């Protein structure tokens, strides 16, 4: 057992179970730690954002960032059950292929799709791990995860980081991402985040040939998807 990990977990458990507003001395007395040791752990947790210090007294509490350690509130199986009829309706209204995609670390995977009854439609493979960097769907996952963004962009130049900041900032402000033939020639797509309890659990994409799925149709598709997610 790694003792430092154990001590950090004991401190967080103690704070959570004792009013979530405790003094350093409370932790020292209850856990039998040296004051300097407990203070160093608290300082590290503060720097990482998992702990906050009260503005009016020397007390500590867990931050909302702790919720990031909890698993997603919906399983992939549940997501597929819930969104199958929604994708069918989205495809009916847009006339284009819609799909549900989940993040897998630094990759993503299409879990569910619905194709339109049209002679020309996109080809999309389910169950395959895909690169996140160069698609509207990937931009959604990057925009909502600081860790993913930092991992994937760690070797980018300052100029490229500025471009990415602008691109991902637009995703957050508009509420969806769009891709004009960036992933594949003659293919346009939009992607809308699926949020559950303010956490990103998946993304819904809509894609179509660029000759008929243009800026106007893409915006309409994003609005259609968003309307179903708000119900």
N, C-alpha and C positions, 0 to 999 in steps of 0.2 A: 504494500500500500504506500502511495506517495503522500507523505504527511502534510505537505503544503496544500495539496488539493483537498485533503480531508478537512484541514483547518478553514479553508475558504468556504467550503460547503457548510460546515458547522456554523460559521458566522452568518451566512445567508439564511440558514434554517432558523437560527435563533431570532434574527431580526423579523422574519416573516411570521413567526409564531408568538411573538411577544409585543404585539401592538404596532409593529412596523414603524417605530419611532423611538429608538433606544439610544442611550448614551454609550460612549466608549467604555466607561467604567462598568456598565451593566454587562457588556460582553466579557470583559476581563474577569469579573467576579463569577459569572455564570459558567463560563467555559474553562476557567482556570488557565488562561493564557497570560503571557507577559504583556504588559501594556504596550510596549514598543512593537511587539509582534502583531498584536491586534490592530494597532494603528496603521502599520504598514499594509496589512491586508485590506483594511478599509480604504486607505489611500489608493491602492491599486484598483479596487472595485469602483471607486469614484471616477478614476481616470478612464476606466473601461466603459463607464456609463451605466453600470448595473446597480449603483448605489447613489443616493442623493443625500445632501446634508441640509438640515432644516435651516432656514434663513434667520430664525429668531432664537435658536438655542443650539447647543452642541450635540444634536441628536442626528441619528442616521436612519435612513429608510431605503427599502428597495425601490428601484425606479421601474417605469413601465417597460423598460428594455428587457426585463426578466421574462416578459411574455414571448419574446423571440426564442426562448429556449423550449417553449412548448411545441409539440408537434402540430401540424395543420389540423384545424377542426374538422376537416372533411377528408375521407379516404378517397383514393382514385376511383374505387368501385362506386362509392356514393356519388361522386362527381359525375361519373358516366351515366348513372341512373337518372340523376336530376336533370342533366343537360341534353340528353338524347332528344326529347321532344322539343326543347328550345332550339337546338341546332336545326331540326327539321323545319321549324317555323321560320328561322332566320334565312335558311336557304330558299324557302318558298317565297319570302318577301324580297330577297335580294336577287334571286336567280343565279347565285354563285355558290361555290363550295364553302361550307363553314366547317370549323373543326375546333376541338378542345385540346389544349396542349398544357403539359405540366413541366415544371422545372425539375431536373435531376442533377443537383450540384452545379457544375459548369456546363451541363448539357440540358437538352430538353427533348420531349417525346410527344408525338401526336397520339392521343389516346382514343379519339372518337372523331368521325367525320360524317358529313352529309353532303352528297353530290346532287347537283341540279339535274333535271331531266332535259339536258341540252346536248347537242352533238359535240360541241367544243367545251371542254372543261379541264381543270387542272389535274395533274397526277400527284397524289399525295400518299405516302406510305405510313401506315400505322406501326407502332411498336419499335421504331428505330431511333437510336440516340442520335441527335442532331446538334451541330454547332450552334451556339447562341449568338455569336457576334454579328452576323450580317443579315438580320431579318427584323421585320416589325415585331414579331413575337419575342425575339431575343431582346429587342429594345425595351419592351414592357418589363421583362424580368430584370433587366439591368437597372431600369429606372427606379424600381421598387426595392432593390437590394444593394445597399452600399457595399457589402462584402463581395458580392458577385462583380459589381462594377470595378472595385479596386483590384480584384484578382485578375480579371480579364484585360484590364487596361494598364497593368503595372509596367509594361515595357513600352508604352506609347510616349511619343514626344510631347512636349508642352503644347505645341501647335495642334496636334491631334487630340489631346485631352480637352482643349478648348472647343474643338468641333463636337466631341462627344458630350461635353457638358451642355452645349446648346441643343443638341439633338435630344438628349434624355430629358432636359428641362422642358422641352416642348411636349414630350409625352405626358409629363405630369400636369402641365397646364391645360392641355387639350383633353386629357382623359383617354387618349388612345394613340397608337403609333401607326405610321403609314410607310409603305415601301413602294417606290416607283422603280420597278425593274432592277432593284439592287441585288436581290437574291438570285433572280433568274431573269433572263431577257424575255420581254413580252409578257411578264407576269407582274401584276400589282396586287398588293394586299394591305389589309388593315388588321390591327390587333387591339383588343380591349381587355384590360385587367379584370379578373374575377376576384373580388374581395369578399372575405368572410371575417366578420369581427375585426375589420380594418387591417386584415392581413391578406397578402396576395397568395391565393391557393392555385390559380391556373390562369390561362388566358384563352380568349376565344378569338379565332382568326377568321377572316373572310377573304378569299382570293379569287381572282378571275383574270382572263386575258386582258392585256393592257388596252386593246383596241375598243373594248366595251366597258371595262371596269376602270374608269378614269376618276379624276379628282371629285367630281360631283357625285358619282355613284359610290365612291369610297366614303365620302362624308356621310351620305345617307345610310350606308351599311353600318358605319360606326354608331350612328344615332339609333338605328334599329337594335343593334346588339345592346347598347347601353340601356335602352328602354326595357328590355327583358331582364337585365341584371338589377334594375331598380325596383322591380315588382316584389 
